[in-house]
């Protein structure tokens, strides 16, 4: 996940959306927090989400809310 970003802010949101985070539904202020994440932080979030998804049944995994970001 330590990818080089051409446009870090745009790519961070795209990576998180591709991982299943519903970033587009968040207020601009919260999206800005996600845009400011480092590649390492993005990788950690994606890893944690993946592990949470694996640990819960499909239906429950999509209902988890953490800091306003729906998983």
Sine and cosine of phi, psi and omega as CSV:
sin_phi,cos_phi,sin_psi,cos_psi,sin_omega,cos_omega
0.00,0.00,-0.12,0.99,0.00,-1.00
-0.97,0.23,0.81,0.59,-0.05,-1.00
-0.98,0.21,0.47,-0.88,0.12,-0.99
-0.99,0.14,0.69,-0.72,-0.02,-1.00
-0.95,-0.31,0.73,-0.68,0.12,-0.99
-0.95,0.31,-0.71,0.71,0.07,-1.00
-0.78,-0.63,1.00,-0.05,-0.12,-0.99
-0.79,0.61,-0.69,0.72,-0.05,-1.00
-0.89,0.45,-0.72,0.69,-0.03,-1.00
-0.93,0.36,-0.69,0.72,-0.05,-1.00
-0.93,0.38,-0.60,0.80,0.04,-1.00
-0.85,0.52,-0.75,0.67,-0.01,-1.00
-0.90,0.44,-0.64,0.77,0.01,-1.00
-0.90,0.43,-0.67,0.74,0.02,-1.00
-0.89,0.45,-0.71,0.71,-0.01,-1.00
-0.92,0.39,-0.67,0.75,0.05,-1.00
-0.88,0.48,-0.68,0.74,0.01,-1.00
-0.89,0.45,-0.48,0.88,0.01,-1.00
-0.99,0.13,-0.09,1.00,0.06,-1.00
0.96,-0.27,0.07,1.00,0.08,-1.00
-0.98,0.22,0.65,-0.76,0.01,-1.00
-1.00,-0.08,0.89,0.45,-0.07,-1.00
-0.89,0.46,-0.62,0.79,-0.04,-1.00
-0.88,0.48,-0.35,0.94,-0.01,-1.00
-1.00,0.07,-0.13,0.99,-0.05,-1.00
-1.00,0.09,0.43,-0.90,0.09,-1.00
-0.88,0.47,0.41,-0.91,-0.02,-1.00
-0.81,0.59,-0.63,0.78,-0.03,-1.00
-0.89,0.46,-0.65,0.76,0.03,-1.00
-0.95,0.30,-0.59,0.81,0.07,-1.00
-0.88,0.48,-0.61,0.79,0.02,-1.00
-0.89,0.46,-0.61,0.79,0.06,-1.00
-0.87,0.49,-0.71,0.70,0.03,-1.00
-0.90,0.44,-0.62,0.78,0.02,-1.00
-0.88,0.48,-0.47,0.88,-0.06,-1.00
-1.00,0.08,-0.04,1.00,-0.02,-1.00
-0.93,0.38,0.56,-0.83,0.09,-1.00
-0.98,0.20,0.30,-0.95,0.07,-1.00
-0.83,0.56,-0.58,0.81,0.02,-1.00
-0.91,0.40,-0.65,0.76,0.03,-1.00
-0.92,0.40,-0.65,0.76,0.04,-1.00
-0.88,0.47,-0.72,0.70,0.00,-1.00
-0.87,0.50,-0.65,0.76,0.00,-1.00
-0.90,0.43,-0.72,0.70,0.02,-1.00
-0.87,0.50,-0.70,0.71,0.00,-1.00
-0.90,0.44,-0.65,0.76,0.03,-1.00
-0.90,0.45,-0.73,0.68,0.00,-1.00
-0.88,0.48,-0.71,0.71,0.02,-1.00
-0.87,0.49,-0.68,0.73,0.02,-1.00
-0.87,0.49,-0.68,0.73,0.02,-1.00
-0.92,0.39,-0.63,0.77,0.06,-1.00
-0.89,0.45,-0.69,0.72,0.01,-1.00
-0.88,0.48,-0.63,0.77,0.00,-1.00
-0.94,0.35,-0.48,0.88,-0.07,-1.00
-0.99,0.12,-0.29,0.96,-0.06,-1.00
-0.87,-0.49,0.46,-0.89,0.11,-0.99
-0.86,0.51,0.43,-0.90,-0.05,-1.00
-0.74,0.67,-0.75,0.66,-0.07,-1.00
-0.91,0.42,-0.68,0.73,-0.03,-1.00
-0.95,0.33,-0.56,0.83,-0.07,-1.00
-0.88,0.48,-0.51,0.86,-0.04,-1.00
-1.00,0.08,-0.10,0.99,-0.01,-1.00
-0.99,-0.14,0.01,1.00,-0.04,-1.00
-0.98,0.22,0.73,-0.68,0.04,-1.00
-0.87,-0.49,0.79,-0.61,0.04,-1.00
-0.71,-0.71,0.92,-0.40,0.03,-1.00
0.87,0.50,0.50,0.87,0.02,-1.00
1.00,0.05,-0.16,0.99,0.01,-1.00
-1.00,-0.09,0.89,-0.46,0.04,-1.00
-0.97,0.23,0.75,-0.66,0.04,-1.00
-1.00,-0.10,0.00,0.00,0.00,0.00
